[in-house]
Amino acid sequence: MQKQMSNFLKVPLFFALFILLGLSFGFITFKILSFSRTVEVPSLTDLTMLEANEALSKTGLYLKIEGEDFDPSIQTGHIIRQDVPPGNKVKEKRSIKVIVSKGPRISSVPQLVHETLADAESLLMQKGISIGKVIYVHDESVEKGKIVAQKPEPHERLSENITVLVSLGPHELIYFCPDFINKSIEDAQEIAEKMGLSVESKGPGNIVSSQKPKPGTLVKNTDKLYLELKEGTIND
């Protein structure tokens, strides 16, 4: 009877010991898995994105761009500030958030009219701003691809996105090509200029002997007229 009682008490004892060992093992495992070494956060101020990423990688940290802001003293594309001050201790594999400089805030807009769109964008980029809207329009006086107008106007305060009008050149007009043969080069150039045609001539004289395009051919005001010249008079 006493032996049976002893065996009966052993069962819950072993069961309790098994639970205790399981809990201890789980606690130790959790501690091992949750353990992460702490590292010191480096200073990222005035570094480029590449330089900051390299500095953080060495300590097991990651870079995260939180936003951009104007700064008169920090070059465009360099870091202004970070969310965790340098020298603080954090667990590795954490992201450090940074604000990137857009350069100094300009108070007025430079002259962009008659610049190409590419040149205007490059000029504004140096000042930390960009073109917000581009509108293409035909213009009789401004060369194709160059800026006709801008808003805000030059030297006005910048209070909105910059909008520029870019020239598509003059409207295309279609004509029947006149007959220039046996006309003087002066008369031919005068007629061609009124039609918007450019003229290229060659030959020793001042009288048109042949032309390209031929008379009656459809031409546009942006086309070029090629004239062969000869010696002689208009009545020849």
C-alpha positions as CSV (number, residue, x, y, z in Angstrom):
1,M,0.0,0.0,0.0
2,Q,2.8,2.4,0.9
3,K,4.6,1.5,-2.4
4,Q,1.5,2.3,-4.4
5,M,1.2,5.6,-2.6
6,S,4.8,6.5,-3.4
7,N,4.3,5.7,-7.1
8,F,1.2,7.8,-7.1
9,L,3.1,10.8,-5.7
10,K,5.9,10.5,-8.3
11,V,3.6,11.1,-11.3
12,P,2.6,14.7,-10.5
13,L,6.1,15.4,-9.3
14,F,7.6,14.4,-12.6
15,F,4.9,16.3,-14.4
16,A,5.6,19.5,-12.5
17,L,9.3,19.1,-13.1
18,F,8.7,18.7,-16.8
19,I,6.6,21.9,-16.9
20,L,9.3,23.8,-15.0
21,L,12.0,22.6,-17.4
22,G,9.9,23.6,-20.4
23,L,9.3,27.1,-19.0
24,S,13.0,27.6,-18.2
25,F,14.0,26.5,-21.7
26,G,11.5,28.8,-23.3
27,F,12.6,31.7,-21.2
28,I,16.3,31.2,-22.1
29,T,15.4,30.8,-25.8
30,F,13.4,34.0,-25.7
31,K,16.3,35.9,-24.1
32,I,18.7,34.6,-26.7
33,L,16.5,35.4,-29.7
34,S,15.5,38.8,-28.4
35,F,19.0,39.8,-27.5
36,S,20.3,42.6,-29.8
37,R,23.5,44.5,-29.3
38,T,23.3,48.3,-28.9
39,V,25.4,50.5,-31.2
40,E,26.3,54.2,-31.1
41,V,24.5,56.4,-33.7
42,P,27.0,58.4,-35.9
43,S,26.6,62.0,-36.9
44,L,25.0,62.3,-40.3
45,T,24.8,66.1,-40.6
46,D,26.0,67.5,-43.9
47,L,26.7,64.1,-45.3
48,T,25.4,62.9,-48.7
49,M,22.9,60.0,-48.9
50,L,25.8,57.7,-50.0
51,E,28.1,58.8,-47.2
52,A,25.3,58.5,-44.6
53,N,24.3,55.1,-45.8
54,E,27.9,53.9,-45.6
55,A,28.4,55.3,-42.0
56,L,25.2,53.6,-40.8
57,S,26.0,50.3,-42.5
58,K,29.2,50.0,-40.5
59,T,27.2,50.1,-37.3
60,G,24.4,47.8,-38.5
61,L,21.8,50.6,-38.9
62,Y,19.7,51.7,-41.8
63,L,19.0,55.0,-43.5
64,K,15.4,56.3,-44.0
65,I,14.7,59.6,-45.8
66,E,11.8,61.3,-43.8
67,G,11.5,64.4,-46.0
68,E,13.2,67.6,-47.4
69,D,13.5,71.1,-46.2
70,F,15.2,74.4,-47.2
71,D,18.5,75.3,-45.4
72,P,20.8,78.2,-46.1
73,S,23.9,76.6,-44.9
74,I,23.6,72.9,-45.9
75,Q,24.2,72.1,-49.6
76,T,21.3,70.6,-51.7
77,G,21.1,66.8,-51.3
78,H,23.0,66.8,-48.0
79,I,21.5,65.8,-44.6
80,I,20.2,68.6,-42.4
81,R,19.2,66.6,-39.3
82,Q,18.5,63.1,-37.9
83,D,15.8,61.8,-35.6
84,V,18.3,60.2,-33.2
85,P,21.1,62.5,-32.0
86,P,24.6,61.4,-32.7
87,G,26.2,59.5,-29.8
88,N,23.0,57.9,-28.6
89,K,22.8,54.2,-28.1
90,V,20.2,52.2,-30.1
91,K,19.7,48.6,-31.0
92,E,21.2,47.6,-34.3
93,K,19.1,47.1,-37.4
94,R,17.1,50.2,-36.5
95,S,16.3,52.8,-39.2
96,I,17.6,56.4,-38.6
97,K,15.3,59.0,-40.2
98,V,16.9,62.0,-41.8
99,I,15.8,65.3,-43.4
100,V,17.6,66.3,-46.6
101,S,18.4,69.8,-47.7
102,K,16.8,71.6,-50.7
103,G,19.4,74.3,-50.4
104,P,18.6,78.0,-49.5
105,R,15.1,79.3,-50.1
106,I,15.3,81.9,-52.8
107,S,13.2,85.1,-52.5
108,S,12.9,85.8,-56.2
109,V,12.9,84.0,-59.6
110,P,15.7,84.4,-62.2
111,Q,15.1,85.4,-65.8
112,L,14.2,82.3,-67.8
113,V,12.8,83.8,-71.0
114,H,14.7,82.8,-74.2
115,E,16.5,80.0,-72.3
116,T,15.9,76.4,-73.4
117,L,13.8,74.3,-71.0
118,A,16.9,72.2,-70.1
119,D,19.0,75.3,-69.3
120,A,16.2,76.8,-67.2
121,E,15.8,73.5,-65.2
122,S,19.5,73.4,-64.6
123,L,19.6,77.1,-63.5
124,L,16.7,76.5,-61.1
125,M,18.1,73.3,-59.7
126,Q,21.1,75.2,-58.4
127,K,18.7,77.3,-56.4
128,G,16.8,74.4,-55.0
129,I,13.6,74.9,-57.0
130,S,12.0,73.3,-60.0
131,I,9.5,74.0,-62.8
132,G,6.0,72.9,-61.8
133,K,4.2,73.2,-65.1
134,V,5.3,73.4,-68.8
135,I,2.9,74.7,-71.5
136,Y,3.8,74.5,-75.2
137,V,2.6,77.3,-77.4
138,H,3.2,78.5,-81.0
139,D,5.1,81.8,-81.2
140,E,6.1,83.8,-84.2
141,S,9.2,85.4,-82.7
142,V,10.7,83.0,-80.2
143,E,12.8,80.1,-81.5
144,K,11.3,76.6,-81.1
145,G,12.3,75.0,-77.7
146,K,12.9,78.2,-75.9
147,I,10.9,79.8,-73.1
148,V,8.4,82.5,-74.2
149,A,7.1,83.6,-70.8
150,Q,7.3,82.6,-67.1
151,K,5.2,82.9,-63.9
152,P,6.2,84.3,-61.5
153,E,7.9,87.0,-63.5
154,P,11.7,87.6,-63.1
155,H,12.6,89.0,-59.7
156,E,9.1,88.5,-58.3
157,R,8.8,86.7,-55.0
158,L,8.4,82.9,-55.3
159,S,5.0,82.0,-53.7
160,E,3.9,79.2,-56.0
161,N,5.2,76.7,-58.5
162,I,7.0,78.1,-61.5
163,T,5.1,77.8,-64.8
164,V,6.8,78.4,-68.2
165,L,5.5,78.7,-71.7
166,V,7.8,77.0,-74.3
167,S,7.8,77.9,-77.9
168,L,6.7,75.4,-80.6
169,G,7.8,77.9,-83.2
170,P,5.5,79.7,-85.6
171,H,2.2,78.1,-86.8
172,E,2.7,76.0,-89.9
173,L,1.1,77.6,-93.0
174,I,0.8,75.7,-96.3
175,Y,1.2,77.4,-99.7
176,F,1.6,76.5,-103.3
177,C,5.2,77.3,-104.1
178,P,5.5,80.3,-106.5
179,D,7.4,80.3,-109.8
180,F,10.7,82.0,-109.1
181,I,12.4,81.1,-112.4
182,N,13.7,84.2,-114.3
183,K,13.1,86.4,-111.3
184,S,15.9,88.3,-109.7
185,I,17.3,86.8,-106.5
186,E,16.2,90.0,-104.6
187,D,12.6,89.6,-105.8
188,A,12.7,85.9,-104.9
189,Q,14.0,86.5,-101.4
190,E,11.4,89.2,-100.8
191,I,8.5,86.9,-101.8
192,A,10.0,83.9,-99.8
193,E,10.5,86.0,-96.7
194,K,6.8,87.1,-96.7
195,M,5.9,83.4,-96.9
196,G,8.2,82.4,-94.1
197,L,10.5,80.4,-96.4
198,S,14.2,80.4,-95.9
199,V,16.3,80.7,-99.1
200,E,19.6,79.0,-100.1
201,S,21.0,80.0,-103.4
202,K,24.1,79.1,-105.4
203,G,25.5,80.2,-108.8
204,P,27.5,83.1,-110.2
205,G,24.5,85.3,-111.3
206,N,21.5,87.1,-109.8
207,I,18.7,85.5,-111.9
208,V,16.9,82.3,-110.9
209,S,17.4,79.5,-113.4
210,S,15.9,76.7,-111.4
211,Q,14.3,76.0,-108.1
212,K,13.4,73.3,-105.6
213,P,10.6,72.7,-104.7
214,K,9.1,73.1,-108.2
215,P,6.5,75.8,-108.9
216,G,3.0,74.7,-107.7
217,T,4.3,72.2,-105.1
218,L,2.8,72.4,-101.6
219,V,5.3,74.0,-99.1
220,K,5.1,75.0,-95.5
221,N,6.3,78.3,-94.1
222,T,9.1,76.5,-92.3
223,D,10.5,74.9,-95.4
224,K,13.7,75.9,-97.3
225,L,13.8,77.1,-100.9
226,Y,16.8,76.1,-103.0
227,L,17.6,78.4,-106.0
228,E,20.1,78.0,-108.9
229,L,21.3,81.3,-110.2
230,K,22.6,82.4,-113.6
231,E,24.1,85.5,-115.3
232,G,21.7,87.6,-117.3
233,T,18.7,89.9,-117.0
234,I,15.1,89.4,-116.1
235,N,14.1,89.5,-119.7
236,D,16.5,86.6,-120.8
